[in-house]
Amino acid sequence: MLLKGQVAIVTGGGRGIGRAIARRFAAEGAAVVVAARSEHEIKQVVAEIQGAGGKAAAVQADLSREADCKKIVDGARVAFGAVHILVNNAAIYGPIQPIEKFPLRDWDEVMAVNLRAPLVLSQLVLPEMYARKSGSILNISTVGAKAAFSLSGAYTASKAGLIGLTRTTAAEAARQGVRVNAICPGPVTETKMSQDLTREFAAHFQSGGDEVLKQMMQSILQGRPQTADEIASAALFLVSDQASAITGQTLNVDGGMVFY
Ligand SMILES: NC(=O)c1ccc[n+]([C@@H]2O[C@H](COP(=O)([O-])OP(=O)(O)OC[C@H]3O[C@@H](n4cnc5c(N)ncnc54)[C@H](OP(=O)(O)O)[C@@H]3O)[C@@H](O)[C@H]2O)c1
């Protein structure tokens, strides 16, 4: 087991990629704190993990609120006594709008969830990790931060910012035994975010969702979407000791879509 005795926080662990990461980490021996707003989803994931013999706890939290970020970290310490791994996975996409019309209120909300919350959570866990001289933070970005997709200004800006935050935190943390990395997934079409977006883009361009997806798949070397489980495999590798010499990096898990 790669994560035996570790305690991991997975934000947005109630569904999609976060759920796959939470379940994979638990199967590898970690006690997992699953955090998101939808209580029924996080409780369901905790029940799945416990049903399989693993350890997990749910903390309902809205990451746009600083107090709720603290609630997650406090909840992890109360339930399991420490935090060894933080996965900043939760995110929202925001509206499909061109830059000249992008509503500032939505911009601020996307930034609060996608970029500010990872900072706040990192601030809350780093002192403990530094004191222990070990720990791992993984930020989930996107290939959209490296490509040029239209109508996604707040999302891509927040996710590009998350790569910057990853590198700066890694630089500060490296000599204190803490590694910080990011993953850029390509399209994981099974998730709610992806399915909602396909519908919204199809409506915007007045085409079918199938057409939108077909075009996207043509830009991927493997010609297929990624699965949440494939992202979870990369996440497990990066937070585990298997990646002991890897920090400040961004791993594209995209079937061959972007190349830097
Ligand atoms: N799916 C893709 O194609 C794709 C591609 C590249 C990158 N990604 C990234 O992968 C990560 C997971 O995406 P996904 O596709 O699995 O999305 P998803 O199915 O929509 O799941 C997002 C998770 O984040 C939580 N969340 C959203 N806003 C929150 C808030 N304010 N406070 C707390 N939790 C919040 C959601 O729960 P609640 O709504 O209940 O709070 C949910 O658990 C995201 O960072 C996304 O940007 C996804």
Ligand as a Chemical Component Dictionary entry (heavy atoms), coordinates in Angstrom:
data_LIG
# 
_chem_comp.id                   LIG 
_chem_comp.type                 NON-POLYMER 
_chem_comp.pdbx_formal_charge   0 
_chem_comp.three_letter_code    LIG 
# 
loop_
_chem_comp_atom.comp_id 
_chem_comp_atom.atom_id 
_chem_comp_atom.alt_atom_id 
_chem_comp_atom.type_symbol 
_chem_comp_atom.charge 
_chem_comp_atom.model_Cartn_x 
_chem_comp_atom.model_Cartn_y 
_chem_comp_atom.model_Cartn_z 
_chem_comp_atom.pdbx_ordinal 
LIG N1  N1  N 0  -13.710 16.921 -16.197 1  
LIG C1  C1  C 0  -12.783 17.436 -16.970 2  
LIG O1  O1  O 0  -12.825 17.270 -18.201 3  
LIG C2  C2  C 0  -11.619 18.170 -16.390 4  
LIG C3  C3  C 0  -10.554 18.506 -17.246 5  
LIG C4  C4  C 0  -9.474  19.199 -16.738 6  
LIG C5  C5  C 0  -9.439  19.530 -15.397 7  
LIG N2  N2  N 1  -10.478 19.194 -14.583 8  
LIG C6  C6  C 0  -10.391 19.575 -13.178 9  
LIG O2  O2  O 0  -10.596 18.439 -12.369 10 
LIG C7  C7  C 0  -11.191 18.827 -11.131 11 
LIG C8  C8  C 0  -12.444 18.020 -10.882 12 
LIG O3  O3  O 0  -13.351 18.246 -11.953 13 
LIG P1  P1  P 0  -14.601 17.303 -12.241 14 
LIG O4  O4  O 0  -14.716 17.220 -13.689 15 
LIG O5  O5  O -1 -14.518 16.071 -11.414 16 
LIG O6  O6  O 0  -15.780 18.267 -11.738 17 
LIG P2  P2  P 0  -17.163 17.991 -10.965 18 
LIG O7  O7  O 0  -17.679 16.653 -11.303 19 
LIG O8  O8  O 0  -18.007 19.174 -11.217 20 
LIG O9  O9  O 0  -16.701 17.992 -9.441  21 
LIG C9  C9  C 0  -16.265 19.171 -8.828  22 
LIG C10 C10 C 0  -16.198 18.971 -7.340  23 
LIG O10 O10 O 0  -15.825 20.224 -6.739  24 
LIG C11 C11 C 0  -16.769 20.549 -5.740  25 
LIG N3  N3  N 0  -16.922 21.989 -5.588  26 
LIG C12 C12 C 0  -17.250 22.900 -6.539  27 
LIG N4  N4  N 0  -17.376 24.110 -5.993  28 
LIG C13 C13 C 0  -17.119 23.976 -4.669  29 
LIG C14 C14 C 0  -17.124 24.865 -3.569  30 
LIG N5  N5  N 0  -17.421 26.178 -3.697  31 
LIG N6  N6  N 0  -16.834 24.388 -2.351  32 
LIG C15 C15 C 0  -16.552 23.075 -2.181  33 
LIG N7  N7  N 0  -16.536 22.182 -3.184  34 
LIG C16 C16 C 0  -16.823 22.625 -4.409  35 
LIG C17 C17 C 0  -18.054 19.876 -6.232  36 
LIG O11 O11 O 0  -18.983 19.652 -5.178  37 
LIG P3  P3  P 0  -20.199 20.642 -4.804  38 
LIG O12 O12 O 0  -20.725 21.224 -6.083  39 
LIG O13 O13 O 0  -21.128 19.740 -4.095  40 
LIG O14 O14 O 0  -19.578 21.661 -3.886  41 
LIG C18 C18 C 0  -17.532 18.561 -6.760  42 
LIG O15 O15 O 0  -17.343 17.656 -5.704  43 
LIG C19 C19 C 0  -11.429 20.322 -11.256 44 
LIG O16 O16 O 0  -10.356 21.021 -10.678 45 
LIG C20 C20 C 0  -11.439 20.573 -12.744 46 
LIG O17 O17 O 0  -11.104 21.878 -13.067 47 
LIG C21 C21 C 0  -11.569 18.530 -15.044 48 
# 
loop_
_chem_comp_bond.comp_id 
_chem_comp_bond.atom_id_1 
_chem_comp_bond.atom_id_2 
_chem_comp_bond.value_order 
_chem_comp_bond.pdbx_ordinal 
LIG N1  C1  SING 1  
LIG C1  O1  DOUB 2  
LIG C1  C2  SING 3  
LIG C2  C3  SING 4  
LIG C2  C21 DOUB 5  
LIG C3  C4  DOUB 6  
LIG C4  C5  SING 7  
LIG C5  N2  DOUB 8  
LIG N2  C6  SING 9  
LIG N2  C21 SING 10 
LIG C6  O2  SING 11 
LIG C6  C20 SING 12 
LIG O2  C7  SING 13 
LIG C7  C8  SING 14 
LIG C7  C19 SING 15 
LIG C8  O3  SING 16 
LIG O3  P1  SING 17 
LIG P1  O4  DOUB 18 
LIG P1  O5  SING 19 
LIG P1  O6  SING 20 
LIG O6  P2  SING 21 
LIG P2  O7  DOUB 22 
LIG P2  O8  SING 23 
LIG P2  O9  SING 24 
LIG O9  C9  SING 25 
LIG C9  C10 SING 26 
LIG C10 O10 SING 27 
LIG C10 C18 SING 28 
LIG O10 C11 SING 29 
LIG C11 N3  SING 30 
LIG C11 C17 SING 31 
LIG N3  C12 SING 32 
LIG N3  C16 SING 33 
LIG C12 N4  DOUB 34 
LIG N4  C13 SING 35 
LIG C13 C14 SING 36 
LIG C13 C16 DOUB 37 
LIG C14 N5  SING 38 
LIG C14 N6  DOUB 39 
LIG N6  C15 SING 40 
LIG C15 N7  DOUB 41 
LIG N7  C16 SING 42 
LIG C17 O11 SING 43 
LIG C17 C18 SING 44 
LIG O11 P3  SING 45 
LIG P3  O12 DOUB 46 
LIG P3  O13 SING 47 
LIG P3  O14 SING 48 
LIG C18 O15 SING 49 
LIG C19 O16 SING 50 
LIG C19 C20 SING 51 
LIG C20 O17 SING 52 
# 
